[in-house]
Structure formats: C-alpha cells, structure tokens
C-alpha cells in the first residue's frame, strides 16, 4: 500500500509509528521521527507498479530538483541504494529499477 503525504511544514519534526493488526493480534513499531528541510518538496507519485520484473514509478517533477529512486530489502536496513535518478523538468518522468529481482522490498523517491 502506498500513501502520499502532503502538507508537511518546512523545518518541522514529525513522529510516526506503524501499527499492523489481524486476527493474531496487533504489533506496534517503534516511535520514529524525521525533520523536514526548508522548502520541502514532496514528490507526487503517479502509478507505482511492479511489472515484468521491474519496479517503476512516475513522478511529477519540478525544474531545479533531482529525483532519486532508492531501494532496500528490509526495513531494518539503515542504508538506501540509489537505483535510478532523473533531473526535474516540470514534467512527469518515470524512474525504473531495472535490476529488481522480486516484488518484495521497499522503495522511496528522494528529492534534492
């Protein structure tokens, strides 16, 4: 499941926690936090998809920013690996992980 987060304030600290529940019970993740930077741009993601052994996501880009598709195998991994990047040009662009080997993993789009 993917959810776009919008309306974040620049230079603000946010806390979050993941909660999962089913008939076996409820598990709560650790309280985590992040701080937004000044002038934060949250990318608008369009149609993330796993097809034919590749993960792709389209991003509405802004000129002057760079967009990075990053991947990690486990949530416990601290480091993300950049698998694709595009410069912003005020158009929708597609980022693809050509080396994706399974539909299991975690992706994010980072903007600088």
C-alpha positions as CSV (number, residue, x, y, z in Angstrom):
1,X,0.0,0.0,0.0
2,X,1.3,3.5,-0.9
3,X,0.2,6.7,0.6
4,X,1.3,10.2,-0.5
5,X,2.0,12.5,2.4
6,X,1.2,16.2,1.7
7,X,1.0,19.4,3.7
8,X,4.3,18.9,5.7
9,X,5.7,22.1,7.0
10,X,9.4,23.1,6.4
11,X,11.8,22.7,9.3
12,X,9.3,20.7,11.3
13,X,9.8,17.5,13.4
14,X,7.3,14.7,12.7
15,X,6.8,11.5,14.7
16,X,5.3,8.3,13.3
17,X,4.6,4.7,14.2
18,X,3.5,1.8,12.1
19,X,0.7,-0.4,13.5
20,X,-0.4,-3.7,12.0
21,X,-3.2,-5.9,13.2
22,X,-5.0,-9.0,12.2
23,X,-6.8,-11.9,13.9
24,X,-3.5,-12.9,15.5
25,X,-3.1,-9.6,17.3
26,X,-1.6,-6.1,17.0
27,X,2.0,-5.2,16.6
28,X,3.3,-1.6,17.1
29,X,6.5,-0.4,15.6
30,X,8.9,1.9,17.3
31,X,8.2,5.6,17.6
32,X,10.3,7.1,14.8
33,X,10.8,10.7,13.7
34,X,12.1,12.8,10.9
35,X,12.7,16.6,10.4
36,X,11.7,18.2,7.1
37,X,14.2,20.6,5.5
38,X,13.4,24.2,4.5
39,X,11.4,24.5,1.3
40,X,10.5,20.8,1.3
41,X,9.1,19.4,-1.9
42,X,7.1,16.3,-1.5
43,X,7.0,14.4,-4.9
44,X,3.7,13.5,-6.4
45,X,4.0,9.8,-7.3
46,X,1.9,8.5,-10.2
47,X,1.2,4.8,-10.8
48,X,3.9,2.9,-9.0
49,X,4.0,-0.6,-10.5
50,X,5.7,-4.0,-10.5
51,X,5.6,-5.4,-14.0
52,X,7.7,-7.9,-15.9
53,X,10.5,-8.0,-13.3
54,X,10.8,-4.2,-13.0
55,X,9.6,-1.7,-10.4
56,X,8.6,1.7,-11.9
57,X,7.1,4.8,-10.6
58,X,6.2,8.0,-12.4
59,X,6.9,11.3,-10.6
60,X,5.6,14.8,-11.3
61,X,8.9,16.7,-11.3
62,X,9.9,20.3,-10.7
63,X,12.7,22.0,-12.5
64,X,15.8,22.5,-10.4
65,X,15.3,19.4,-8.3
66,X,16.7,15.9,-8.7
67,X,14.7,12.8,-8.1
68,X,16.2,9.5,-6.9
69,X,14.5,6.1,-6.8
70,X,16.0,4.2,-3.8
71,X,15.6,0.6,-2.6
72,X,16.3,-1.5,0.4
73,X,15.4,-5.1,1.1
74,X,14.4,-4.8,4.8
75,X,13.0,-2.0,7.0
76,X,15.8,-2.7,9.4
77,X,18.4,-1.8,6.8
78,X,19.7,1.7,7.5
79,X,21.0,2.5,4.1
80,X,19.1,3.0,0.9
81,X,20.6,2.2,-2.5
82,X,20.0,4.6,-5.4
83,X,18.8,2.6,-8.4
84,X,17.8,5.4,-10.8
85,X,17.7,9.2,-11.0
86,X,16.3,12.0,-13.2
87,X,16.6,15.8,-13.1
88,X,13.3,17.6,-12.7
89,X,11.9,19.4,-15.8
90,X,8.3,20.2,-14.7
91,X,7.0,17.1,-16.5
92,X,6.0,13.6,-15.3
93,X,9.1,11.3,-15.5
94,X,9.5,7.6,-14.9
95,X,12.0,6.1,-12.6
96,X,12.7,2.3,-13.1
97,X,14.7,-0.2,-11.1
98,X,16.0,-2.4,-14.0
99,X,17.7,-4.8,-11.5
100,X,14.7,-5.6,-9.4
101,X,14.6,-9.3,-8.6
102,X,11.3,-9.6,-6.7
103,X,8.2,-7.7,-5.8
104,X,9.4,-7.7,-2.1
105,X,11.3,-4.8,-0.9
106,X,11.0,-1.2,-0.1
107,X,11.2,1.8,-2.4
108,X,11.2,5.5,-1.9
109,X,11.6,8.6,-4.1
110,X,14.0,11.2,-2.6
111,X,14.1,14.8,-3.9
112,X,17.1,17.1,-3.6
